[in-house]
Amino acid sequence: MKITGLKPQRRSKKRVSVFVDGEFAFSLDRETVKQFRLKEGARVDTRLLEDVVLAEQLRKCREYALLLLSYRARSEKELRERLEKKGWTPAVIEAVIKKFKETGLVDDEKLARRYVQDRITIGHKGKWRIQQELTKIGIAKELINRALVAAPDETAAAQMVLEHFLPRYRKLDGKTKKRRLAGILARRGFALETINRLLEELPL
């Protein structure tokens, strides 16, 4: 077999249409063309073409994964699911994720630590709620537990939530006020122990 044409695509200057034995075979990124030193007139075999196509799939999958990570950090499970929806093969996805884990672009333990820190100090959420959220995005139980152990105490966050909602209920009787504030804190995932302690200290 012979490469009979390498034609730039009209819609994208970065893409090249590859023709083999006079027929369109596939399109490639210019970087893939350079990687394999493809030229018109060059002889190719099936194995080489398969390697070229695989390299192109890896490049496209990697670029899409980097785009996803540019928006926000993602767990391995989240990234894998998004790549699967795009239709890449398991082998391509596995190769990309393995490389990202080796370089630290995908790090579930680091993600869990940052997530817990931000959700408590910025989002004012309790550890029980955070544990559920991390489980949902596929973080392993062991990593979640380690992140929660190292996390800031949730009391300060719960106190800020109370101070925000207290003015809204100032005219209610003490019992009703406590019940409603307890419900708010519970929905935000604070521990029952934290809720009871703060409400007992609350001046009514």
C-alpha angles and dihedrals in degrees: 000000000000135000104240100175144020106184126177112238119241096223096050128027089200093061129078128195111224121210122195120193090349096308131101109259107173144311125259141190111253088242091060090050089053092044092059095032092233115186137171110269094025117137115237136180133208093262093054092048090050090052091049093051091047092050090050092050090050091050094049093044091048092049092050091047090051089050091054092049091049088067095049143327114279135196120244090254094051093049093046092051093050092049091048090053088055089059104245117151121258091248093055093045092048092051093050095046092046090054092046091051091050091053095042096247088121113040117152094187093053091044091052093051093050093043093053092046094050097042092053101039100033106019094039093222128148126246094249091058091045092051090056092049093050091048089052093056091050105259112156117252092239092055092047092052092050092049092049093049090054093043126108117266110273095219095090091050092049090049091055090052090051092050090051095052101034096085090054091060101035093115095053123097117262097257095049092044092053093047093053094044090049089054092052093050092046092052089052089056103250118156118261089238091056092047095049093047094052095044091050089055093046114113109228 
